[in-house]
Amino acid sequence: MIRFEQVGKEYPDGTTAVDGLSFEVSEGELVTLVGPSGCGKSTTLMMVNRLIEPTAGRILVAGEDVAAVDPVRLRRRIGYVIQQAGLFPHRTVLDNTATVPALLGWKRATARARAAELLDLVGLDPARYGPRYPHQLSGGQRQRVGVARALAADPPVLLMDEPFGAVDPVVREQLQDEFLRMQDTVRKTVLLVTHDIEEAVRLGDRIAVFGQGRIEQFDTPGAVLGSPATAYVAGFVGADRGLKRLSVTTLELGDLEQPPVVRLDEDAATAAGRLREADARWAVVLDASGDLHGWVGLDALADGRPVGPQAHRMNAWVPVGAPLKQAFGVMLQHDAGWVAVLDGSRFLGVLTPSRLHEALRRSVDADARGVARGEVRLDSVADA
């Protein structure tokens, strides 16, 4: 969808901002451009919609050389989001969002209906927020409106320059969550600039790590974190890249242990006997449908009563497919030695700290060898 062919940008004073960039962004892919200030990532972004003209090479969007397209027409079919949202202060939120459809000649009612649809998509009730003006919104709300406006004419390509950088960390994470949810729905081809490696890892399908005007590594988040291509990339992603990788490594069924299981209506004496045979101190409690109810310790099981009333509520749980970072966070939050893993409400198994570590090691090894994670076998954690 977006293709760079030996693209360069040199200014009249001899400064080279971008030097010989060649990479491709597939349709529906979200690629993050990450690097320190002044490395050329924003220049790279703005050359796509010709806010900056390259001095070498060419850029193609959907197979068409952007240099051959009228800049105004080009920009109206490419969504563009900047850090401060850039809303018109004298126009309502609804009219701000409808700006590009109006410029394209859409009927007013159609443009406003589309704007209302997009406001709803980014989590803003159009009836409540549509009549407001930008100064009546929080920073996070203005950023949402900026994203909605960029999507209003349904462009195939979306350019985002530090879109969440002007808000506090809590709101920033919320906006990232909303954007990922939205991207699952609309599947735009996205180039997103950030200086934050954690944001790049969280959002990107692939990451372009910039040095000075050049890409040092262009790969998946897991590969960048697990196998930095150069010393520069290793230094940029940080010594804690193993912890960062937790956020892009998901839980799989092969990561789970299967503890003893007892049923809600089971006799406590019978349940206790099975735990002793298994040399186990606790068991997961399920209902007749296999849904998680809680857990029970061997010492708590009293004869003559069913298991159910003696079980504890299970607060430490995550859904299958969740990032390992989420599972680790739940363990810490509840001071738990393991977390239950669910598919909906159905119990699948538990993740322990040792299994979490092994899952992370298998993920790194799988990326390095180019195989599926399930194909990697580890003897023990001690062999790391």
Buried (B, 14 or more C-beta within 10 A) or exposed (E): BBBBBEBBBBEEEEEBBBBBBEBEBEEBBBBBBBBEEEBBBBBBBBBBBBBBEBBBBBBBBEEEEBBEBEEEEBBBBBBBBBBEBBBEEEBBBBBBBBBBBBEEEBEEEEBBBBBBBBBBBBBBEBEEBBEBBBEEBEBBBBBBBBBBBBBBBEBBBBBBBBBBBBBEEEBBBBBBEBBEEBBEEEEBBBBBBBBBBBBBBBBBBBBBBBBBBBBBBBBBBBBBBBBBBEEBBBEBBEEEBBBBBBBBBBBBEEBBEEBBBBBBEBBBEBBBEBBEEEEEEBBBBBBEEEEBBBBBBBEBBEEEEBBBEBBEEBEBBBEBEBBBBBBBBBBEEEEBEBBBBBEEEEBBBBBBBEBBBBBBBBBBBBBEEEEEBEEBEEEEEEEE
